[in-house]
């Protein structure tokens, strides 16, 4: 037994020494300037954008991998990766196939503008490549060349993201850690996400495949949860992807979802349906349509005081409005949204209306506010989410002035309502 143990130990030691020797040889090869420059040229050819590498190394710990350090894609703005590790699938290698088992990405900065530039460049190169090759022209196989390789063969089966920062089009940074596992079809089997810094700091989410084309989503955010199911599949007879889902929001602090702007706070209860159709997964974001019925309990409307706006006939700016309840419907497409059938109440105050939010977060709408026994005061909502404004409609402002002159005190409120109605009728009469 002792002799067998010695032989096994010797064999294991020899294997380790052989592995270290191979690693040293590979390290000397891949860390050379010639190899680095060759990889830069290869990456540039694939992306269609200049790529720079600070260095390449063979890492043995915690698992054997090829690591790219200081990757910089020269888009505008640049896309940077501090370290990218590619760990091969050893069983596939023994079978003569190159398969990426795990991809590890550390300390990357990914501006959305740069991502769009890279995707556009890839799309252009794909369109200019020979049909069916899936590769840039210089990399496409000749008609009588080697067999084609499926795209899914190059996708990592597992991906780890550590300290990856995404920069929105407005410059807001969100830093996250994530882990993704792909199935044999190249689609997600399981994904977890933790936002460690940024607007949604503290958010934890998980997406898990339940069946073909169906995933269960669970997100902990703002002291509450968002949960439901999402389905994605290719539309029959078309190349477009379709996305559908049903989500339930329970007890989520609204301001946690809208940071850094906090136009509203309170506990959100909502039911949302979503759908989208696009040629690519990236296009699904812009094509996304949602419909939501919501209620916000103990709501605080920041940036406007509706009570003072009524008392000062729309001359007040800033402040807060505390509401017992706020309910309504939201329809969105891409970055724009429309709030309809808004109903708010708090003691003697009640309000109804509708407000549109543009892709640039500009506000445009009308609310009708009543305070106690006063008639409804029509207000125009403008400004932005960060700095909302409420003013009297032009018709109401004129009516208030006339009513005050004719019947001081009482005539102001009556004049506002009648003036607003008259103004709306004139708009309909003249078409504007």
C-alpha positions in Angstrom: 0.0 0.0 0.0 2.9 2.4 0.9 4.5 1.7 -2.5 1.2 2.4 -4.3 0.8 5.7 -2.4 4.4 6.7 -3.3 3.7 6.0 -7.0 0.5 8.0 -6.9 2.2 10.9 -5.1 5.1 10.8 -7.7 2.6 10.8 -10.6 0.7 13.7 -9.1 3.9 15.6 -8.5 5.0 14.9 -12.1 1.7 16.1 -13.4 2.0 19.3 -11.4 5.5 20.0 -12.6 4.4 19.3 -16.2 1.5 21.7 -15.8 3.8 24.4 -14.3 6.3 23.8 -17.1 3.7 24.1 -19.8 2.3 27.3 -18.1 5.8 28.8 -18.0 6.3 28.1 -21.7 2.9 29.5 -22.5 3.5 32.5 -20.3 6.7 33.3 -22.2 4.8 33.0 -25.5 1.6 34.9 -24.7 3.3 37.7 -22.8 5.5 38.6 -25.7 4.9 41.9 -27.6 4.4 40.0 -30.8 1.6 37.9 -29.4 0.0 40.9 -27.7 0.0 42.9 -31.0 -1.4 39.9 -32.9 -4.3 39.7 -30.4 -4.9 43.4 -30.7 -5.2 43.0 -34.5 -7.5 40.1 -34.1 -9.8 41.9 -31.7 -9.8 45.0 -33.8 -10.8 42.9 -36.9 -13.7 41.3 -35.0 -15.1 44.5 -33.4 -14.3 46.9 -36.2 -12.8 49.3 -33.6 -9.3 49.8 -32.4 -8.4 47.6 -29.4 -5.5 48.0 -27.0 -4.1 45.5 -24.5 -1.7 46.2 -21.7 -0.7 42.6 -21.3 -1.6 38.9 -21.6 -0.8 36.2 -19.1 -1.4 32.6 -18.2 -2.9 32.4 -14.7 -2.9 29.2 -12.6 -4.8 30.3 -9.6 -7.6 29.8 -8.6 -8.1 27.9 -11.9 -5.9 27.8 -15.1 -7.0 30.7 -17.4 -5.7 33.1 -20.0 -6.0 36.7 -18.7 -6.2 39.9 -20.7 -5.1 42.9 -18.7 -5.9 46.6 -19.4 -8.3 46.0 -22.3 -9.4 49.3 -24.0 -11.8 49.5 -26.9 -11.3 52.9 -28.6 -14.9 53.8 -29.0 -16.2 57.2 -28.0 -16.3 57.2 -25.1 -13.9 54.3 -24.6 -14.9 50.9 -23.1 -12.4 49.6 -20.6 -11.8 46.3 -18.8 -9.2 46.1 -16.1 -9.0 42.3 -16.3 -10.7 39.6 -18.5 -10.1 36.0 -17.7 -11.1 33.1 -20.0 -11.1 29.7 -18.5 -11.3 26.8 -21.0 -13.4 23.7 -20.7 -10.9 20.9 -20.2 -13.1 18.1 -21.3 -13.8 19.9 -24.6 -10.0 20.5 -25.0 -9.3 16.8 -24.6 -11.9 16.2 -27.4 -10.1 18.8 -29.6 -12.7 21.6 -29.2 -12.1 25.0 -27.7 -14.9 25.9 -25.3 -14.9 28.8 -22.8 -16.2 27.3 -19.5 -16.0 30.5 -17.5 -15.5 34.2 -18.2 -14.4 36.5 -15.4 -14.7 40.3 -15.8 -13.2 42.6 -13.2 -13.4 46.4 -12.7 -14.9 47.2 -16.1 -16.4 50.6 -17.1 -19.1 50.2 -19.8 -20.7 53.4 -20.9 -24.0 52.8 -22.7 -22.9 55.1 -25.5 -19.8 52.9 -26.0 -21.9 49.7 -26.0 -24.2 51.2 -28.6 -21.2 52.0 -30.8 -19.7 48.5 -30.5 -23.1 46.9 -31.3 -23.5 49.1 -34.3 -20.1 48.3 -35.5 -20.7 44.5 -35.1 -24.0 44.8 -36.9 -22.4 46.6 -39.9 -19.6 44.0 -40.1 -22.1 41.2 -39.9 -24.1 42.7 -42.8 -20.9 43.1 -44.9 -19.8 39.5 -44.2 -20.6 36.6 -46.6 -24.1 35.2 -45.9 -24.2 32.7 -43.1 -20.6 33.0 -42.0 -21.4 35.1 -38.8 -17.8 36.4 -39.1 -16.1 39.5 -40.4 -15.1 39.2 -44.1 -11.4 38.6 -43.4 -12.4 35.8 -40.9 -15.1 34.2 -43.0 -14.4 30.7 -44.2 -13.9 30.1 -47.9 -16.6 28.3 -49.8 -14.6 25.1 -49.7 -13.0 25.9 -46.2 -13.5 24.6 -42.7 -16.8 23.8 -41.2 -18.6 26.7 -39.6 -18.6 27.0 -35.8 -21.9 27.7 -34.0 -22.1 31.0 -32.1 -23.1 29.2 -29.0 -19.8 27.3 -29.0 -18.0 30.5 -28.3 -20.3 31.7 -25.5 -19.1 31.0 -21.9 -21.1 28.6 -19.9 -20.6 30.8 -16.8 -19.8 34.4 -16.4 -18.7 36.3 -13.3 -18.8 40.1 -13.2 -17.0 41.8 -10.3 -17.1 45.6 -9.9 -18.5 46.2 -13.3 -19.8 49.8 -13.8 -22.5 50.7 -16.3 -22.7 54.4 -17.3 -26.1 55.6 -18.5 -26.6 58.0 -21.4 -27.0 60.8 -18.8 -23.7 59.9 -17.0 -25.1 58.1 -14.0 -22.9 55.2 -12.8 -24.2 51.9 -11.5 -21.6 49.4 -10.2 -22.7 45.7 -9.8 -21.6 42.2 -9.2 -23.3 39.4 -11.1 -23.1 35.8 -12.0 -24.7 34.2 -15.1 -25.0 30.6 -16.3 -26.0 29.7 -19.8 -27.6 26.6 -21.1 -26.6 24.6 -24.1 -28.9 26.8 -26.3 -27.0 30.0 -25.3 -29.9 31.3 -23.2 -29.8 32.1 -19.5 -30.4 29.3 -17.1 -29.8 31.4 -14.0 -28.6 34.9 -13.2 -28.0 36.8 -9.9 -27.3 40.5 -9.6 -26.2 42.8 -6.7 -26.0 46.5 -7.2 -23.2 47.7 -4.9 -23.1 51.4 -5.8 -25.3 53.8 -7.7 -29.0 54.7 -8.0 -30.3 51.3 -7.1 -27.7 50.5 -4.5 -28.6 47.4 -2.4 -30.8 45.9 -5.1 -30.6 42.1 -5.3 -32.2 40.1 -8.1 -32.4 36.6 -9.5 -33.6 35.3 -12.8 -34.1 31.6 -13.2 -35.3 29.5 -16.1 -38.4 27.4 -15.3 -39.2 26.0 -18.8 -38.5 26.7 -22.4 -38.7 30.5 -23.0 -40.0 31.2 -19.4 -38.0 32.7 -16.5 -39.0 33.5 -12.9 -37.9 36.9 -11.7 -37.4 38.0 -8.0 -36.0 41.4 -7.0 -35.5 42.8 -3.5 -35.4 46.6 -3.7 -36.5 49.6 -1.6 -37.6 47.4 1.3 -40.1 45.5 -0.9 -40.2 43.0 -3.7 -40.8 42.8 -7.5 -41.7 39.3 -8.6 -43.2 37.6 -11.6 -42.5 35.7 -14.8 -41.0 36.8 -18.1 -41.1 35.0 -21.4 -39.0 35.5 -24.5 -39.1 33.6 -27.8 -38.7 34.1 -31.5 -41.9 35.1 -33.2 -43.2 32.3 -35.6 -42.1 32.9 -39.2 -40.0 35.9 -38.2 -36.6 36.7 -36.9 -38.0 39.2 -34.3 -37.7 38.4 -30.6 -40.8 38.8 -28.5 -40.8 39.6 -24.8 -43.8 39.3 -22.4 -44.2 39.4 -18.7 -46.3 39.9 -15.6 -44.9 41.5 -12.5 -46.2 42.2 -9.0 -44.7 45.0 -6.9 -45.3 44.9 -3.2 -44.1 47.4 -0.5 -41.4 49.1 -2.5 -40.2 52.6 -1.6 -40.9 54.6 -4.8 -37.9 56.9 -4.3 -35.5 53.9 -4.4 -36.7 53.3 -8.0 -36.3 56.9 -9.2 -33.0 58.0 -7.6 -31.2 60.3 -7.9 -34.4 62.2 -8.7 -37.0 61.7 -5.9 -40.2 63.3 -7.2 -42.3 60.9 -5.1 -41.9 58.8 -2.0 -44.2 56.2 -0.4 -44.9 52.5 -0.5 -45.8 51.2 -4.0 -48.2 48.4 -4.7 -48.5 47.7 -8.5 -49.4 45.2 -11.2 -47.5 45.4 -14.4 -47.7 43.8 -17.8 -44.9 44.2 -20.3 -44.3 43.3 -23.9 -41.7 44.1 -26.6 -40.7 42.9 -30.1 -37.4 43.6 -31.7 -34.7 42.0 -34.0 -32.1 42.0 -31.2 -32.1 41.7 -27.4 -30.6 45.2 -27.2 -33.5 46.5 -29.2 -36.0 45.1 -26.8 -35.2 47.9 -24.3 -36.3 50.7 -26.7 -39.3 48.7 -27.9 -40.5 47.8 -24.4 -44.1 48.7 -23.6 -45.6 48.5 -20.1 -49.0 49.0 -18.5 -49.2 49.4 -14.8 -52.0 49.9 -12.2 -50.6 51.3 -9.0 -51.3 52.6 -5.6 -48.9 54.6 -3.4 -49.6 54.6 0.3 -48.4 57.5 2.5 -47.2 59.3 -0.6 -45.2 62.6 -0.5 -45.1 64.6 -3.7 -41.8 66.5 -3.7 -41.3 69.7 -5.6 -44.8 71.0 -5.5 -47.3 72.1 -2.8 -50.8 71.6 -4.3 -52.4 73.3 -1.2 -50.5 76.5 -1.6 -50.9 76.3 -5.4 -54.6 76.5 -4.8 -54.4 79.2 -2.2 -52.1 81.3 -4.3 -53.9 80.6 -7.6 -51.0 78.8 -9.0 -48.2 81.2 -8.0 -46.5 78.9 -5.6 -43.3 77.1 -6.4 -41.6 74.1 -4.7 -42.7 72.5 -1.4 -44.3 69.2 -0.7 -47.7 67.6 -0.8 -48.5 64.8 1.6 -51.2 62.4 0.4 -52.9 59.5 2.2 -53.2 57.6 -1.2 -52.2 58.1 -4.8 -53.5 55.8 -7.5 -53.6 55.6 -11.2 -52.3 53.9 -14.4 -49.0 54.2 -16.2 -48.3 53.4 -19.8 -44.7 53.5 -21.0 -42.8 52.9 -24.2 -39.0 53.0 -24.1 -38.1 56.0 -21.8 -41.4 57.9 -22.1 -44.4 57.4 -19.9 -48.0 58.5 -19.6 -49.8 58.7 -16.2 -53.6 58.5 -16.6 -56.6 58.5 -14.2 -54.5 60.0 -11.4 -56.5 60.2 -8.2 -55.0 61.6 -5.0 -56.5 62.5 -1.6 -55.4 63.7 1.8 -57.9 65.2 4.3 -59.6 68.1 2.6 -57.4 67.9 -0.5 -58.4 65.9 -3.5 -56.9 65.9 -7.0 -57.4 64.2 -10.4 -55.5 64.5 -13.6 -53.0 63.1 -16.1 -49.3 63.8 -16.8 -46.9 62.8 -19.6 -43.2 62.2 -18.9 -41.0 62.4 -22.0 -37.8 60.5 -22.7 -35.9 63.5 -21.5 -37.9 63.5 -18.2 -39.9 66.7 -19.1 -43.4 66.9 -17.6 -46.5 67.9 -19.4 -50.0 67.5 -18.0 -53.0 68.9 -16.1 -54.4 68.3 -12.6 -57.6 69.5 -11.0 -57.2 70.2 -7.3 -60.0 70.8 -4.8 -59.5 72.0 -1.2 -62.4 71.6 1.2 -65.5 73.1 -0.3 -63.6 75.1 -3.0 -64.2 74.4 -6.6 -61.6 72.5 -8.6 -58.5 74.6 -9.5 -57.1 73.6 -12.9 -53.3 73.5 -12.8 -50.8 72.9 -15.6 -47.9 70.6 -14.7 -44.5 71.4 -16.4 -40.8 71.4 -15.7 -39.0 68.1 -15.2 -39.0 65.2 -12.7 -36.1 66.9 -10.9 -37.8 70.3 -10.8 -41.6 70.1 -11.4 -43.7 73.2 -11.8 -47.5 73.9 -11.4 -49.2 77.0 -12.8 -52.8 78.0 -13.5 -54.0 77.4 -17.1 -54.2 80.6 -19.1 -58.0 80.4 -19.2 -58.2 79.9 -15.4 -55.8 82.7 -14.8 -57.9 85.1 -16.9 -61.2 83.9 -15.3 -59.7 84.3 -11.8 -58.8 87.9 -12.5 -62.3 88.7 -13.9 -64.1 86.8 -11.1 -62.1 88.7 -8.4 -63.0 92.1 -9.9 -66.7 91.2 -10.2 -67.1 89.3 -6.9 -64.1 89.7 -4.6 -63.3 86.5 -2.8 -66.0 84.1 -4.0 -65.6 85.1 -7.6 -62.0 84.0 -7.8 -62.6 80.3 -7.7 -65.7 80.4 -9.8 -63.9 82.5 -12.4 -61.0 80.0 -12.5 -63.3 77.1 -13.3 -65.4 79.0 -15.9 -62.3 80.5 -17.5 -60.7 77.1 -17.9 -63.8 75.6 -19.4 -64.2 78.5 -21.8 -60.5 78.2 -22.8 -60.9 74.4 -23.6 -64.1 75.0 -25.6 -62.3 77.7 -27.7 -59.4 75.2 -28.3 -61.8 72.6 -29.6 -63.6 75.2 -31.7 -60.5 76.4 -33.4 -58.7 73.1 -33.3 -55.9 74.2 -30.9 
